[in-house]
Amino acid sequence: MSDFLFSTARRPEGELRRALARYVGHVSVSVDERHGGWGSLAVARGPHDPAEVLVEDGGWISVLVGDPVVRIAPEPPARSRVGTRRRAVHELLRAGAAAPWAERIDSGFAALAIDAARGGGVVLTDVASFVPVFASRSGKAEGGWVAGTHLDAVARAAGRNTEVDPASAADLLVNLTCSWPHTLYAGVEQLAPATALPFDAAGARQAEARAYWRPVEANPFASLRDAAAAVREALLEQVHAVCRGADQVALLLSGGEDARAVLGAVPREVRVRAFVYADWENREVRVARAAARAYGASLTFGRRAPDHYVDGLESVAAMIGSHNNFMDVHGWGFHQRLGLRDFPVVLGGLSADSFLKAEHAPARPAPEAFPLPSASIIRPELLEQVVARRLAFRRWLAGFRPATAGEWEKLWPFTQRKHSANLHGNRRMFASQEPYHAVSLVTLAAAIPVEWKRHRRLFHAAMKPLFRPSWAVPHSRWRFPYFGMAANLPLTAGLRVTRGVRALLTGQVRARQQPWPRWRTVARSELGTARLHQYADSPLRAVFTNPSPDAVIASIRGEWHPLRQLMLVQLGYLTGIAAEE
């Protein structure tokens, strides 16, 4: 998926192109520039992106990042690259900020339209900022306003690449996310999701930003059964729309149930090639293979090398930027080796747990508390600022989600999810499509009560018909997706016995059966330790009570979760290259 970098003030030839290519050049086939009285624009396009990321027509320039489903009559819903839908989006953007965007363009996009004759235009974000947009007033002599889809490129273009916000850095190191709308860089903010933001030739007019959707608490269903039927129909419609025009699609499958439901929703005439990653051919791979076989799909296994994640540190961190953790980009390298980037569509099962199973709903909400994990090496006043920002964001959410702000503060915008880099990486490596991110499904997730979602009641009721072909294939954990809670009680007991016997017979009693490695092993590997020592001394030193690299490493090795240790490595690397000319 492409990226853009835009300035309302005209920049020297090549400046924006170099700023964007610095981070995403290695996953792009081109980085094009345009200049005019309206400002300057750079657009990066990946090998899997539609041909018309950038459209110039009728005195307007438009950029559409992503390949969202477009719903504009009389054509049936399909991806923007199919037929004339991209041109239809261009005309919608020309019409201004007041279009019914949630009904016309589905999730997983960012858009920019520029009036090339008079200057000004509009920036459009999707309903959850699945593709986030960042913006800043420029600190450079040219002035103006800078916006783009890559945080670190925006900071560089705005002259704020060395202005690290210590409170944001502390937030990222403690929580693995940065409280909206803040970012690692002072003066650079993330734009609101589901918003059309008009701007004039001088820059943004924030007061006129139009919120076209909000995740309000308003349950329209009389029963869980009715809600489940609506969820199932929404998933089927989205998967069919995404697959329209494709003879074959890829699917990121696992031993779980979320991507399996997506597999069950794929039209029968579309061939599916499934992919799974793991350290070895463990239970996760075996279950995925059995599930794929049940639906008539093939399966390709991608084996991770021991240093898979740390080897990809610099490439992946540069690609996704500093807003989320690089460790969640599991497919780096596989997009080339396994040919994922050659497919017109790569389906996934991301976010079903979050939106449909109440994964982040607290058991006992505490409206005025935000506990932090141990971080004694971080300055206490910065931790106080982190908590204050988190609570301020929660109060803002409570304005339209009074009962569930404590849940949705980890869901919306999507960058608040600590594992959201999985999406930010995938979209730049291949033609990623996440059906659970459809506007219809996110709207249903916002409306349906938490109580119906717990214990997979809603999800099971919705997806049971889609699980019928694989009714006898278990989950890689201790249940069968086709069956509900009561039926799974005796089945789980039998599953534990058979798996236990198999482990004894194969000598795999202590073998790791999960899809991901032990993060502690990754962080403490020889290469992981070397990277920590390499990047511990960075512009982030102002965050710590003792900036000595040895003191920092000793403290975090004793207190921090391994993913937080690796986040320090990532931010150390990115702030280091940000300081370079």
Secondary structure, DSSP 8 states (H G I E B T S, - for coil): --EEEEESS---TTHHHHHHHHHHGGG-SEEEEEEETTEEEEEEE-TTS-TTSEEEETTEEEEEES--EE--TTS-SEETTSTTHHHHHHHHHHT-TTS-HHHHB-SS-EEEEEETTT--EEEEE-TT-SS--EEEE--STT--EEEES-HHHHHHHTT-TT-B-HHHHHHHHHHSS--TT--SBTTEEE--SSEEEEEETTEE-GGG-EE----------SSHHHHHHHHHHHHHHHHHHHHTT-SEEEEE--SSSHHHHHHHHS-TTSEEEEEEEESSS-HHHHHHHHHHHHTT-EEEEEE--TTHHHHTHHHHHHHH-SSS-GGG-TTTTHHHHT-GGGSS-EE--TTHHHHHS-TT--SS--TT-------TTB-HHHHHHHHHHHHHHHHHHHTT-TTTHHHHTTTSSGGGSTTTHHHHHHHHHS-EE-GGGSHHHHHHHHHS-HHHHGGGHHHHHHHHHHHGGGTT---SSSS-TTS-HHHHHHHHHHHHHHHHHHHHHHT-TT---SSS--HHHHHTSHHHHHHHHHHSSSGGGGGBSS--HHHHHHHHHHHS-HHHHHHHHHHHHHHHHHT--
